[in-house]
Amino acid sequence: MNTKITNRWLTLGLILVGANLRLPITMLPPLLTNLKQTLGLPASLAGFLTTIPLLMFALISPFAPRLSQRLGNEKVLFGFLILLAAGSYLRVIPTIWALMIGTSLIGIGIAGGNVLLPAIIKEQFPAKIAIKTTEYTVAMGLIASLGTGFSGYLANKISLMGSMAILSLVGLAGLFVWLFNLKKMPNQNTTTKLQTTTHKSVWRAGLAWWITLFFGLQSLLYYSLLTWLPTLFTSVGFSTIQAGNLATIFQISLLPLSLVVPLVSERPHGMAVVVAFVGFGFIGGACGLLAGSQSFGWSALFSLLMGASSGAAFSIAIIFFQKKTTNATDTANLSGMAQSFGYLLAATGPIAFGFLKTQLGSWLPIIWLVIALAALLTGVGVIILTQQTLFKSETLS
């Protein structure tokens, strides 16, 4: 098979893997009512379905790079895809234990994809990092949004378990395409490993900790806002439907930035422009919320700004994994480190926001907290921009 055809199949594999990095999670919220009725799922466990994957991300992310150094990024990713597909169809069994175990396996599978895809792109497409990152991150956001929109519709038209089984076909497609690629793609992992065995651990690099903090802060802001924005909007007088629409605007506005940021980052001062936009969008949108406007148009603008900033922050974090390392091994190790601590921090965000709202009885202090976290996120981004790579992190002139 010639190189051009091989690259096309590899690109398709990257897109399909990316499509599975959020879909198994985002398909569930519209199905929670049906799950409660069909399985007798308690409300406490229903809420835990979102927390389980985040905890799996935090627990598994550091181990994926270690496995990949022994077996190769591509083979290890295939193993994670098997777990993801198995977990997806385990959830089709109409019992609570199958739902919980399946969701845990899905979290493990997604964790591997989150960590290894940036490294595989750096390894297999060193001259096309921006475009390949764009392709998989756009697929991730687009398919996740479609999954949220269609899962409830399919459940009503077919059945609860039928809906989950149909949407999980995306996971099977990714698995089979990756299996085909596994035998065809050039595997540079062994060479890369030999070239990097003299490097010290990324856990000892100061820049790695700054990137980890950046990833954690953007994750915390995204998951906290995703959880509480609908409640915040209803508290100022919007109906449940209007609040849901505003939250949907927040989610959809991530997509354009997933497309633009990797391309902008390739240009001179492009990463600085993105970091500045992240701060402007988060802080500007949150300041708009402080006014407590009951105008749907203005609130939609504030949601759009914060959603776009969230999408930009996630994309530039992935770019940091690739641009601030010199080889695929360090990229995987940095990705694993940052996502481990980052998703652990993200898992605490919605709980902390809810606790503060209960204790203080107002959303205003929460919005001020968002502004402070956004300012900190921007400052950390600026610090990262002044550094070169993990093991050559002197200040740039």
HUQUI-V613224 format. One record per pair of residues at least 6 apart in sequence whose ideal C-beta (glycine too) atoms are under 6 Angstrom apart, sorted by sequence separation. I is the first residue (numbers start at 1). J is the second residue. D is the distance in Angstrom with one decimal. If there is no record, write none. Layout:
i=(I I)
j=(J J)
d=(D D)
//
This chain:
i=(35 202 264 265 293 325 387 125 68 90 91 121 155 67 154 234 322 325 357 386 233 321 356 386 91 121 90 121 151 230 233 261 289 321 353 32 230 288 321 87 230 285 87 229 86 87 117 147 285 28 229 284 285 83 84 281 282 83 84 83 281 282 25 281 80 278 80 278 277 278 274 77 274 73 73 73 60 64 61 52 56 60 64 249 253 257 261 52 56 64 246 250 254 258 49 53 57 61 249 253 257 261 265 52 56 249 253 257 261 236 254 39 237 246 250 254 258 236 326 24 123 324 325 94 92 92 91 92 290 289 89 88 286 24 88 286 286 85 84 85 222 283 21 85 283 21 282 81 81 218 17 218 81 218 279 78 215 214 78 275 74 211 141 272 141 271 72 73 72 141 18 22 26 21 15 19 23 27 31 138 15 18 23 26 30 34 137 138 14 18 22 26 30 38 215 219 223 227 15 19 23 27 31 69 134 212 216 220 224 228 34 208 212 216 220 223 224 211 215 219 223 134 133 212 216 220 224 196 202 232 130 202 130 196 192 202 130 192 193 192 27 23 20 19 20 221 20 217 16 17 16 217 16 13 12 13 214 213 214 13 210 10 9 210 211 210 10 6 137 207 208 1 207 133 205 207 202 129 118 122 118 118 123 122 119 122 119 118 119 118 115 115 115 114 68 65 65 65 64 62 61 61 62 61 57 58 58 57 58 54 54 54 51)
j=(41 208 270 271 299 331 393 132 76 98 99 129 163 76 163 243 331 334 366 395 243 331 366 396 102 132 102 133 163 243 246 274 302 334 366 46 244 302 335 102 247 302 105 247 105 106 136 167 305 49 250 305 306 105 106 305 306 108 109 109 308 309 53 309 109 309 112 312 312 313 312 116 316 116 119 120 108 112 111 103 107 111 115 300 304 308 312 104 108 116 299 303 307 311 103 107 111 115 303 307 311 315 319 107 111 304 308 312 316 292 310 96 294 303 307 311 315 294 389 88 188 389 390 161 161 164 164 165 367 367 168 168 367 106 171 370 371 171 171 172 310 371 110 175 374 113 374 174 175 313 113 314 178 317 378 178 317 317 182 381 182 320 254 385 255 385 187 189 189 258 136 140 144 140 135 139 143 147 151 258 136 139 144 147 151 155 258 259 136 140 144 148 152 160 338 342 346 350 139 143 147 151 155 193 259 337 341 345 349 353 160 334 338 342 346 349 350 338 342 346 350 262 262 341 345 349 353 327 333 363 262 334 263 329 327 337 266 328 329 329 167 170 170 170 171 373 174 373 173 174 174 377 177 177 177 178 380 380 381 181 380 181 181 383 384 384 185 184 315 387 390 184 390 318 390 393 390 322 318 322 321 322 328 328 328 331 331 331 332 335 335 336 339 339 332 332 333 336 336 336 336 339 340 340 339 340 343 343 344 343 346 347 347)
d=(4.8 4.5 4.4 4.9 5.9 4.6 4.2 4.7 4.6 5.2 5.3 5.9 4.1 4.6 3.7 4.7 5.7 5.7 5.9 5.3 3.9 5.4 5.9 5.7 3.6 4.6 3.6 6.0 5.4 4.4 5.2 5.4 5.6 5.3 5.7 5.1 5.9 3.8 4.8 4.3 4.7 4.3 2.9 5.0 5.8 4.0 6.0 5.6 3.7 5.7 5.9 5.4 3.7 4.9 5.6 4.4 5.8 5.2 2.7 4.2 5.4 4.5 5.4 3.0 4.7 5.0 2.9 5.2 5.5 4.7 5.5 4.7 4.7 5.1 5.4 5.0 5.2 4.9 5.3 4.9 2.8 3.9 4.3 5.4 4.6 5.2 5.3 5.7 5.1 5.9 5.6 4.4 5.4 5.4 5.7 3.6 4.6 5.3 4.5 3.4 3.5 3.7 4.8 5.6 5.5 5.6 4.6 4.4 5.8 5.0 5.9 5.3 4.9 4.9 3.9 3.3 5.5 6.0 5.5 5.8 5.4 5.4 5.8 5.9 4.9 5.5 5.8 5.0 5.4 5.1 6.0 3.8 5.3 4.6 4.9 4.5 4.8 4.6 5.5 5.6 4.6 5.5 5.4 5.0 5.0 5.2 3.5 6.0 4.7 3.7 5.4 5.9 5.7 6.0 3.3 5.5 4.6 5.9 5.7 3.7 5.8 5.0 5.3 5.6 4.7 6.0 5.5 5.7 4.0 5.2 3.2 5.4 4.3 4.8 5.5 4.5 5.1 4.2 5.6 4.9 5.9 4.3 5.3 5.0 5.0 5.4 4.2 5.2 4.9 4.4 3.6 4.7 3.5 5.3 4.2 4.8 4.7 4.0 4.6 4.0 4.4 4.1 5.8 5.7 5.7 5.8 5.6 5.2 3.9 5.4 4.6 5.5 4.3 3.9 5.1 5.4 5.3 5.5 3.9 3.6 5.8 4.4 4.4 5.1 3.9 3.9 4.8 5.2 4.5 5.2 4.2 5.0 5.4 4.5 5.4 5.7 4.7 5.1 5.9 5.4 5.1 6.0 5.9 5.5 5.1 5.8 5.2 6.0 5.4 5.0 3.7 4.3 5.5 4.6 5.7 4.8 4.8 5.3 5.9 4.7 5.8 5.3 5.5 5.4 6.0 5.2 5.3 5.1 5.9 4.7 5.7 5.8 5.3 6.0 4.2 4.3 5.9 5.4 5.6 5.1 4.7 5.5 3.7 4.8 4.5 4.9 4.3 5.6 3.7 5.3 4.6 4.7 5.9 5.6 5.4 4.1 4.5 4.4 5.4 4.9 4.5 4.1 4.7 4.0 5.9 5.3 4.5 3.8 3.8 5.0 5.8 4.2 6.0)
//
